[in-house]
Amino acid sequence: MPDTTNFSYRFSSILLILSLLIAGLMPLCSFENASETDVLDRPRVLDDRLALTLFAENPDIVTPIGIAVDSLDRVFVLESHTHLPPKDYAGPDGDRIKIFVDQNRDGHPEKSSVFAEGFKEGVNIAFSPEGHLYVVTSKAVYAVYDRDGDGVSEEQVKVLHLAEPDYVYAHAALLGITFSADNWMYVSRGNTGSAP
């Protein structure tokens, strides 16, 4: 039977995740002098029961592309730094996963830290029903463990590898991940133009 005691807070957490993703993907600019076209291109909430608020922004979060919430309501975000970076990119050499903690539940994290780093071409993250974090990269899936519970991963174990083709073009890579309630892991793979 599902636990519904924290449903409203979990729903709020989901809304915060959406806000975090949108804030990270939106350019940082002022809309005061924006044209009508610019205003129409902004994200809009169409459901009166929902609200869009800023949870975190640059420099606390940069290029977020994957997000998951653990059983403690901590928000884990995968930052992409290795997918086609410009030649003069000053960011980290690898992708990293950051943790955001909103201890007082006011919609703004009081604490953020790096949970794991060093991934190449990371594309998504998800928690298994057992509470383990998994990271999908373009060619592999890793289980990322924090066995001592200090908020920093000390072990990354490859659990799935895309063996062929040797070269994975940008949109034929492993992409998404989810888990069923009975602990089956599902991983998606893209394919552009029905290439072999």
N, C-alpha and C positions, 0 to 999 in steps of 0.2 A: 504494500500500500504506500503511495507516495506521501512524503512529508509535506504538509501544507502549512505548518506553523509559521514559516518565514516567507510565505508566498508573496506578500506585498513588498517585503524588502527585496526578495529575489527579483520581482518584476521591476522594482526601482533600479536594481543592479543592471538588469538587461537594458533599461533605458539609458543608464550611465554609460554602458558599453557602446551603445549606438552613438551617444554624444561624443565619446572619446574618439571613435572612428571618424566621425564627420569632422570633428575639430582638427584631427591630425591631417585629414585629407583636404580640408578647405584652405585656400591661401589666406595668409594673414594680411588682411587689408581692411580699410574702412569702407563702410557702405554709405556713409553720409552723402558723398558726392557721386554715388553710383548711378549709372543710367538705368532706365526701366528694364532693359534687357538683362543687366547684371543682377538686378533684384529678383527677376524671374528665375534666374539660374541658381539662386541660393536654395539650400535645402528648406523645405516647408513641411510642417506637421499638419496632416489633413484629418487627424482623429483628435477630437476635443479632449479625450481622456489622456492624451500624451503631451509631453512637453520636451522641447529640445533645449538642453543647457550645456554649457561648456564644462567639461570635467577636467581635462588637462590639455596643455598645448605646448608648442615648441618654446623652449628647448627641452622641456621635461619629457616630451614624446616626439619622435621624429619618424616619419613614414610608417605609421602603423598599418599592418596588413593582416594580422591575425589576432584574435582575442578570445579569452576564456576566463570563466570565474570559477574559483575553487570552492570547497565546502565551507571555508572560512570567510567567503565573500570578498576575497582578494581578487583584484582584476589583473590578469596576466596579459601582456601585450607583446606581440612579435614585431620588432622593428626591422625593416628591410634596409640594408646598407650595401648589398651585393648584387642586386638585380639592375644591371645596366647603369652603374653609377657613372657620372661624368668623369673625365680624365683627371680633373683637379679636385675630386671629391675629398673633403677633409674629415669625413666621418670615420667610424670604426672600420677595421678590415673585415669584420664578420658581422652577421646579423646577431641580434641579441633579444632576449626576452626580459622585459621589465615587469616588476610587480608594483601595483598601486594599491595603497591601503587607505580606506576612508573609515577611520576608527570611530568618529563621532557621527557618521552617517548623515553628513550635511551636504553630500553631493560633490565634495572637493577632497581629493586625497591629501592626507597630512604627511604621508611617507611614500617614497618611491625608491626602488633599488633594482640593481641588475641581478636577475635570477640565474641566467645562463647566457653564454655568448660563444661566438666562433662558428656559427652555422653559415653555410654558403647556400645562397639561393633559397632561403626559407620562404615558405608560402602560407603556412597555416599552423594552428595549434588547437589541441582539444584535450580535455580530461577524460580518462576512462572512468567507468562506473566504480572502479577501485580507488580512484583519486590520483592516478599517475598522469603526469603531463606527457603528451606526445607532440612531436614537432615534425611537420612534413616539409621536406626540402624538394627541389626539383627531381632528385634522383633517389631519395631514401626517406625512411621514417625512423625517428629516434624516440626511445623512451628516455625521459629526462628525470632523474631522481634526486630528491633532497632527503636522503635517509635520516639525517640528524635533525631535520626540521628547523634549520637556522635561516631559511629563506634564500639559500644559495645552493645551486645544483652542484653536486660533486661527481656525478656520473651520468654519461650519455651512452646509451646502448642502441646500436643499429638493429632494428627489428624487421625491416623490409628494405630491399634494394631493387631499383629498376635496372635489370641486367642488360637489356637491349632496348633500343639501339645504343651504341657507345656515345653518340652525340644526340642530345635531347634538345630539339629546338624549343624556343621560348614557350610556346603554347601547347606543347605535347608532353609536358612534364607532369609529375605527380602534383596534385593541386589541393584537394580538400580532404578532410578527415572528420569522421563522426563515429560514435559508438552506439550500439544497441543496448537495451537494458540487460540483455543476457551476455554482455561483454564481447560481442563480435565487433571488430574494428573494420570500418569501411573507408577505403581510400579512393578518391577519384583521380582520373588522369585525363588531360585534355588532348585534343587532336584537331589540328587545323588542316582542312583540305583533304581529309582521309588519307594522309600519308602513311606508309607502312611503319 
